[in-house]
Amino acid sequence: MSVINVLPKQVAELIAAGEVIERPASVIKELVENAIDAGARCVTVEIKNGGVTFMRVTDDGIGFQQEDVRNAFLRHATSKIAVPDDLDSITTLGFRGEALASICAVSKVELMTRHRDEPTGTIYRLEGGEETAFLPADCPQGTTFVVRELFFNVPARMKFLKKDATESASIASLMDRMALSHPEIAFTFIRDGRQTMKTSGKGDLATTTYQVFGKQFYEGLLPVSYQYQGITVNGYVSKPTSANRASRAMQLFFVNGRYVRTKTGMAAVEQAYKGFIMVGKYPACVLNLQMDCSTLDVNVHPAKLEIRFTNERPVYDSVYHSVRTALSSYDTRDRQEVPLTDTPTDPRTLGKTADKGEQLDFASAARTVPSTEEPPVFMPTAADYKASVSVQDSAALAHSFEMHTPVTIRPINLAEYRRQQAAEHTAVSVSAVPATVPPLTETGLAAETTDPSRSVPPAASSASVSTDAPAALSAPTTLDAVPVPSPPVEFSDREPDVTQAFPALAALEDDGTMSAKPQEGHALQYIGEAFLTYLIVQYDSDRLMLIDKHAAHERLIYERLKQTAHDTEPQLLLEPIRLTLDKNEYATVIEHQSLLAQAGFEVEDFGVGTVLLRGVPLMLEKLDVTETFLEVAQYLTHHKRVLLSEKMEWIYANTACRSAIKAGDRNRPEELIALVKELEQHPTVRYCPHGRPIYYFLTRSEIEKSFKRI
């Protein structure tokens, strides 16, 4: 066995420092927590180059006494605890006495401080844990720490630091949590000479949330206030209509003013939202739990980010019931979203009123207003505008806004209509097939506008129909001739443009047939659709082809995006979408602006963790824009080391999945035929971008075996 050596003081301090100080954000966290424990009312944090070269933390707390300055930098020296029993009821953020010793061991530190009971202050400088200066100084009450050249004497730790933008985003996210955990303190964050965050310190969580995350995030919150078994829960949770995030990054929990990661709290919040939001989406929350310090242990994690509860059941129940109560009081049927205007419901105005000593109710300000106002004005998209200006007929131009006029719903029995058509016409000729067929709604109902000038053909109301199934409709039809009768409702002449989603529709002639012939040797016959998901096509004389329409369309869009990767032009939005992101996601999006532009997303930096989405991929559905972009931002944040080509392929695959038709959608036969035709032109396509098979062959022999023919 080797000889056991006692490590020198310098080596031991470097090892211990590695457990406490991982990156610049660790230094800021320890220094800000010390400022809070010192009773500071104002804390200013300034960094340069991600905090690697320069960090300064200034507070107006009680300050250090001159005789305690040197002792403060010794390991395990603290004013927070004195006896073992103090560990059972820790009320301060710091208590181990390791932070200052660890920081000065791996950096160059300068401390300037003055205690409130002393006339003069002190300047104390250290490099790598060694004292270089100890001088008296005239300075205001409080403490200022300046940390330079972090890890200057530990190159092995330096090489593991990330880019300056990433380190800065980590510190910005930390400052957000600090401000929300202590709204009574005014925090200021300065990054590379630019102030990026400032809170008022008036002690109100609503105002602080508004100042940290912005107006959009604040408007989507519901107030929470609940008390259960000695645990008080206060804060905000997102409305069901706003709980559509792709990750838990915006779920913030504070226990006695300390930010923690608690799986118990996350599970309780997500269980409370069950039945209110879609599966796979996560709500946002800012919840502060106040409880007896003796019922928890904060000394279980090196960075004190995790805590242990004596009994987790009351914690789970208090969070669950508080969130559930807030959600139950919010009825989306009787309310509508209203913007936060410069009225008493605006925290900025409320803050001004608070200076006059008036009692303010921010909880009521966070609630939405009943839907007694007029509906919002319709703002057409860029696609609507382009389509409208291309139509010469003024009536067709007005039709682009008809979707917003009141409609009446009249049920149509499609089977009876087809039987009637079969009785009147013994055979349906190909030339009689209309070029476009108005789609039915998802419930199988046809929409008829209230305009009395729109008439319904008498055939739709006729009671005399044939009971025999038409032979022309029961037989499989080839791709060159697909008879599709038109439902008995008249629509505007301008139909939705589906050639963009289905380029093969451009090959349709005016009579509805395909101009291009199937591949030689295969007489493709489109038979129909099963379960609104699978297309049934007779591939040849011995096989049926079952096609998953979503998987097929998704892969075809994916191939199209890859082919036009360098020529992708986004669809500009008339009104940009403003998105509030986690600081890490925000930094990632800004860093990858050129990559996102290549994928069709035009992003603009709006500052303070907010971006403006001004353009989206042309084929992306409007309702999927926000969710798609949030998923892309989350992926780029958690896969920074992935190759650029792999990132682009993932973005293309995700965009294609969102843009493709979905299983259960009601599609016109022309669309489905065009999809089959386009798939036929890509013989190498077998699987969707996520690896699921696109089609499956069912042989004639398998069918005949099932019917005992062979």
Secondary structure, DSSP 8 states (H G I E B T S, - for coil): --------HHHHHHHHHHHH-SSHHHHHHHHHHHHHHTT-SEEEEEEEGGGTSEEEEEE-SS---GGGHHHHTSTT--SS--SGGGGGS--SS--SS-HHHHHHHSSEEEEEEE-TT-SSEEEEEEETTEEEEEEEE---SEEEEEEESTTTT-HHHHTT---HHHHHHHHHHHHHHHHHH-TTSEEEEEETTEEEEE---SS-HHHHHHHHH-HHHHHTEEEEEEEETTEEEEEEEE-TTT--BSSSTTEEEEETTEEE--HHHHHHHHHHTBTTB-TT-B--EEEEEE--GGGEE-TTSTTS---EES-HHHHHHHHHHHHHHHHHT--TTSB------SSTTSHHHHHHHHTTT----HHHHTS--BS-S--------HHHHHHHHT---HHHHHHTTGGGS-EEEEE--HHHHHHHHHHH-SS--GGGS-S------TTSEEEEES-TT----GGGG------S--HHHHS-EETT-------S----S-----TTT-GGGGGB-TTS-BSS---TT---EEEEEETTTEEEEEEETTEEEEEEHHHHHHHHHHHHHHHTGGG---EEEEEEEEEE--HHHHHHHHHTHHHHHHTT-EEEEEETTEEEEEEE-TTS-GGGHHHHHHHHHHHHHH-TTS-HHHHHHHHHHHHHHHHS--TT----HHHHHHHHHHHHT-TT--B-TTS-BSEEEEEHHHHHHHTT--
